[in-house]
Amino acid sequence: MAGGTGALGQLIIDALLLRGARVRAVVRPSTDPARVAGLARRGVDVRPADLADAAALTAACAGVGCVVSALAGLHEVIVAGQTALLAAAVAAGVPRFIPSDFCSDYTQQPAGLNRNFDLRREFRARLDAAPIAATSILNGAFAEILTYGTPLLDFEQQQVGYWEDADLKIDFTSMADTAAFTAAAALDAAAPRWLRIASFQPSPRELAMVASAAGRGTFEVVRLGSRLDLEQAIAQARAANPAGEHELYANWQQMQYLLSMFSVQSQPLDNARYPGLTWASAYTTLAPAAGTEPASLAAGPYADEALVQRLPGLTNHYATVNGIRLHYVEGGSGPALVCLPGWPQTWYSFHPVAPALARHYRVILVDIRGMGSSDKPAGGYDKKTMAQDIYALVQHLGLAKVTMLGHDIGGMVASSFAFNYPAATEKLVILDGAHPSEGLRYLSLLPAPGAFEGPKMDAQHPYVWWMAFNQVKELPEKLLAGRFQYLLDHLFAYVMLDDSKMSAFDRAVYAAHYNHPASIRAANAWYQALAQDVADARTYAPLAMPVLGIGSRVSYEYLKMSLPAVAPQARVVGLLDSGHYLFEEQPAEVLAAVLGFLQGEAPPQG
Ligand SMILES: NC(=O)c1ccc[n+]([C@@H]2O[C@H](COP(=O)([O-])OP(=O)(O)OC[C@H]3O[C@@H](n4cnc5c(N)ncnc54)[C@H](OP(=O)(O)O)[C@@H]3O)[C@@H](O)[C@H]2O)c1
């Protein structure tokens, strides 16, 4: 390891040690002794050697499997210093070399636009000519720069500045993620010449949303010019600052970095090459320390008023019924279709399907008790009381009979509605959310052997840890207030087959709604009432109305077993190309199944 006393180098060493590697570090004699002592304390074999001392460098390289450079500097370090290191590695017979690239994908950008990248190019030519295998890690920008207040994310002006394209995805990788990946690559004898990674790739527009959700304010997205404008500004700044030629991060070089960020994108990504790595998210990078009040929802991009604008024809409403104020969104005409969402989402979860449903039905998307903009009273989270809320809303709307459709917890409430108010239930559709039944009591607190190893839920042995976690009183809201994005990212990755279908915006919406302690407390109360729901289920007569159960890959087997027990004539279909969040993953298949069932299999009109 060269540059092991630097910011990135130290993290790479930590990651290597974590992987059980033995690490040797060359440090120059002038290095801060405290940092050298720190390395030695961690068991690193420290070899003092100047980069100009070929013999000492070669001796330090003897017997090592890979030389990793995290040196930082200008020509004398990146070109001259690394060339000396390369020569020593070759002389010592080291098989592999990782240069200190750790930047945007400069192979995609022409030479002459970024001074620091040109130095990497110059060294690359020497590296590729040497008899040694090489791997470069291209990680975009370090995610940490987002917290520094650059023109890209300017906290003072509360603006996200961009050049050329507000939707261009920008590569960011945290230093820790870069280090962990580099350590894995250093120990991977088969690593290819180039490895491209990114912890997250937000567009400027998405960055503004995430920064707002993370409580950093309300950001305006502002075009600062074209790429050509930026190139011209760089030329002027460079001409005005000749001393910057000798500075690693001169003002104009920082502008050059921004130009690179807005010019290239790392793809395809190699993030998945090494299992077990975790990746920072934009939210976690920007989220304030725990305990900080989350951003107000009152007038931001995630407020209901802003969200309904995205769904033409739908409007916001409130009704005080059953002693609480419920929020609902309504649109379309035809028979009434009441749609109830689940955890950890809001009415907005129906956005991929609601406009199409509204072409045939009067859709009523309800934030159930405790959710989104509806009230969060101290109690009443058993599904019987929550169904009472919905029945009171249905009466308030003057509707005699409605079709109920619910997902997840919403499916439980919809089922409870059908059990308790069969005369008011035309048909029932539930997606991954059967009414709580005795079977819930047998969910294991421990995962089946091997069933919780990978990033995805095991459909045969689903391990639903949140069923237990959400039973805990008071603690989850302390842990998750202002940090709910952690839970969302984990959950979506775990229970969706393709969690890229849950957009950054959708995540920001749900984070904004669940970041408040009261929201977390109320949503968890849905789970804390499950035992009562199971008891209530014993008193219900089987359902006689038409019932459709739609199960995703992770719920189909359970639904197939449990639904016919309470609705003997129920039809159960599996949408096995989808994980739990079916509206986002397979909206067309959901619509085909729902409309087919509601319209007696006749193809939908319009
Ligand atoms: N993608 C991005 O956004 C981004 C951002 C920042 C950095 N980087 C890149 O990440 C890599 C590591 O940067 P860093 O921020 O970790 O750098 P850093 O903290 O400044 O550390 C630099 C390391 O290089 C060593 N070094 C510098 N000049 C040397 C010389 N003449 N002889 C011997 N050793 C020398 C330093 O040793 P001493 O302890 O003796 O000084 C230190 O170990 C570099 O390639 C840098 O360009 C990328």
The ligand as an ORCA input file, in Angstrom:
! r2SCAN-3c Opt
* xyz 0 1
  N     -13.126     10.902     -6.735
  C     -13.012     11.933     -5.895
  O     -13.956     12.723     -5.702
  C     -11.739     12.139     -5.149
  C     -11.671     13.113     -4.160
  C     -10.488     13.221     -3.430
  C      -9.407     12.399     -3.735
  N      -9.503     11.503     -4.730
  C      -8.382     10.625     -5.099
  O      -8.229      9.610     -4.099
  C      -6.846      9.269     -3.998
  C      -6.391      9.431     -2.543
  O      -6.648     10.764     -2.130
  P      -6.745     11.182     -0.592
  O      -7.758     12.247     -0.520
  O      -6.836      9.984      0.231
  O      -5.333     11.870     -0.415
  P      -4.614     12.343      0.935
  O      -5.470     12.197      2.111
  O      -4.013     13.672      0.628
  O      -3.442     11.274      1.057
  C      -2.425     11.263      0.122
  C      -1.448     10.151      0.430
  O      -0.390     10.245     -0.532
  C       0.842     10.362      0.183
  N       1.761     11.226     -0.546
  C       1.515     12.435     -1.081
  N       2.610     12.907     -1.669
  C       3.578     11.983     -1.507
  C       4.930     11.902     -1.890
  N       5.526     12.873     -2.590
  N       5.601     10.798     -1.544
  C       5.029      9.798     -0.850
  N       3.759      9.826     -0.451
  C       3.046     10.921     -0.784
  C       0.469     10.972      1.512
  O       1.477     10.677      2.431
  P       1.746     11.588      3.737
  O       0.848     11.049      4.813
  O       3.173     11.346      3.981
  O       1.438     12.997      3.360
  C      -0.822     10.264      1.799
  O      -0.595      8.974      2.286
  C      -6.130     10.195     -4.977
  O      -6.023      9.543     -6.235
  C      -7.076     11.354     -5.122
  O      -6.915     12.069     -6.320
  C     -10.649     11.346     -5.431
*
